[in-house]
Amino acid sequence: MPHNEDRTEGAGAEKQAEPGETHKERVDRELGELLQGLRVAVTGVQVLFAFLLTLPFAAGFHKVDPLGRWLFFIALLSAALASICFITPAAQHRLLFRTGLKEKMLRRANKLGVAGAIGLAVAMTSSVALVAETAINAWPAAIFGGVIALASGWLWILQPIVDLYKAKDVKS
């Protein structure tokens, strides 16, 4: 088996097969693991998206100022895009079932999972900023939104990238 078949795409991380595991079994396992992780993320983004869809119909929404309305639309659109990214692998899995394209689908799903996480981070950041801007005022909204952006950016994206670079240095 060539070395490049032992790699999954996604920040260049090497994923080794389990002992006694064939290439097909590894791809099946990795796809199952990815889909399970996406199930967790999709629940969160769907709850946020559902809340955002009802917000304009709530009493008092007409009192939200223009900044709050922009934050709302940013949150709504990014939650919708995150939902699309998180749901796409399951929909494509059904359409590509038994076509021999599982490994391609796995690589694509990994990229969509990262894009979905970024969309979810934007949705959460702008949602928190919207609530803070409405409840308190604009400058605390920037602080609270910034905290959410920094926390999700670090924990979901930057920290794993740092770990990858550290792991590469150890192997070198």
C-alpha positions in Angstrom: 0.0 0.0 0.0 1.6 3.3 -1.0 2.3 5.8 1.7 -0.1 8.4 0.4 -3.0 6.1 0.9 -2.3 6.1 4.7 -3.0 9.8 4.9 -6.2 11.5 5.3 -6.6 15.0 4.0 -7.1 17.8 6.5 -4.1 19.8 7.7 -1.8 16.9 6.5 -2.4 14.7 9.5 -1.2 11.2 9.1 -3.8 8.6 10.1 -2.5 5.1 10.6 -4.6 2.0 10.1 -5.4 0.0 13.2 -3.5 -3.3 13.6 -4.9 -5.8 11.1 -7.1 -3.2 9.4 -7.3 -3.1 5.6 -7.4 0.1 3.7 -11.1 -0.3 3.1 -11.8 -0.9 6.8 -9.8 2.2 7.7 -11.7 4.4 5.3 -15.0 2.9 6.6 -13.9 3.6 10.2 -12.7 7.1 9.5 -16.0 8.0 7.7 -18.0 6.6 10.6 -15.9 8.6 13.1 -16.3 11.8 11.0 -20.1 11.4 10.5 -20.5 10.8 14.3 -18.5 14.0 15.0 -20.7 15.9 12.6 -23.8 14.6 14.3 -22.7 16.4 17.4 -22.0 19.6 15.7 -25.1 19.7 13.5 -27.3 19.4 16.6 -25.8 22.6 18.1 -26.0 24.6 14.9 -29.6 23.5 14.2 -30.7 24.7 17.6 -29.1 28.0 17.1 -30.4 28.3 13.5 -34.0 27.4 14.7 -33.8 30.1 17.4 -32.5 32.7 14.8 -35.3 31.8 12.4 -38.0 32.6 15.1 -36.3 35.8 16.3 -37.8 38.3 13.8 -41.3 37.1 14.8 -40.7 37.7 18.5 -42.3 40.7 20.2 -39.8 43.5 20.5 -37.6 42.5 17.5 -38.7 45.7 15.8 -36.8 47.6 18.5 -33.4 46.1 17.5 -31.2 48.8 16.1 -29.3 48.6 12.8 -26.2 47.1 14.3 -28.3 44.4 16.0 -30.0 43.6 12.7 -26.7 43.2 11.0 -25.5 40.9 13.8 -28.7 39.0 13.4 -28.3 38.5 9.6 -24.6 37.6 10.0 -25.6 35.0 12.6 -28.5 33.7 10.5 -26.5 33.3 7.3 -23.5 31.8 9.0 -25.7 29.3 10.9 -27.4 28.4 7.6 -24.0 27.9 5.9 -22.7 25.8 8.8 -25.8 23.7 8.7 -25.2 23.1 5.0 -21.6 22.1 5.6 -22.4 19.7 8.4 -25.4 18.1 6.6 -23.7 17.7 3.2 -21.6 14.7 4.1 -24.6 12.7 5.1 -26.6 13.7 2.0 -23.6 12.9 -0.2 -23.1 9.6 1.5 -26.6 8.6 0.5 -26.1 9.8 -3.1 -22.7 8.2 -3.5 -23.5 4.9 -1.7 -21.6 2.0 -3.3 -20.0 4.1 -6.0 -16.4 3.5 -4.9 -16.0 7.2 -4.0 -16.0 6.8 -0.2 -12.4 8.0 0.2 -13.1 11.1 -1.9 -16.2 11.7 0.1 -14.2 11.4 3.3 -11.7 14.0 2.2 -14.5 16.4 1.2 -16.4 15.8 4.4 -13.3 16.7 6.4 -13.0 20.0 4.6 -16.7 20.7 5.0 -16.5 19.9 8.8 -13.8 22.6 9.1 -15.8 25.1 7.1 -18.9 24.3 9.2 -17.0 24.8 12.4 -15.9 28.2 11.1 -19.5 29.1 10.1 -20.7 28.0 13.5 -18.0 30.1 15.3 -19.2 33.1 13.3 -22.8 32.4 14.1 -22.1 32.0 17.8 -19.9 35.1 17.9 -22.5 37.3 16.2 -25.4 35.8 18.2 -23.6 36.5 21.5 -22.8 40.0 20.3 -26.4 40.5 19.2 -27.7 39.6 22.7 -25.1 41.7 24.4 -25.7 44.6 22.2 -29.4 44.4 22.8 -29.2 43.8 26.5 -26.3 46.1 27.4 -24.9 48.2 24.6 -22.4 48.1 21.7 -19.0 48.1 23.4 -19.6 45.2 25.7 -21.1 43.3 22.7 -17.7 43.7 21.0 -15.9 42.3 24.1 -18.3 39.3 24.6 -18.4 38.5 20.9 -14.6 38.8 20.8 -14.3 36.3 23.6 -16.4 33.8 21.8 -14.5 34.3 18.5 -11.2 33.9 20.3 -12.3 30.8 22.2 -13.8 29.0 19.2 -10.9 30.1 17.0 -8.3 28.8 19.4 -10.0 25.6 20.5 -11.5 24.5 17.2 -8.8 25.6 14.7 -5.6 27.1 16.0 -4.8 24.7 18.9 -5.2 21.6 16.6 -2.9 23.3 14.0 -0.3 24.0 16.7 -0.5 20.3 17.8 0.0 19.2 14.2 3.2 21.4 13.8 4.5 20.1 17.2 3.9 16.5 16.1 5.7 17.1 12.8 8.7 18.6 14.8 8.8 15.5 17.1 8.8 13.1 14.0 11.5 15.1 12.2 
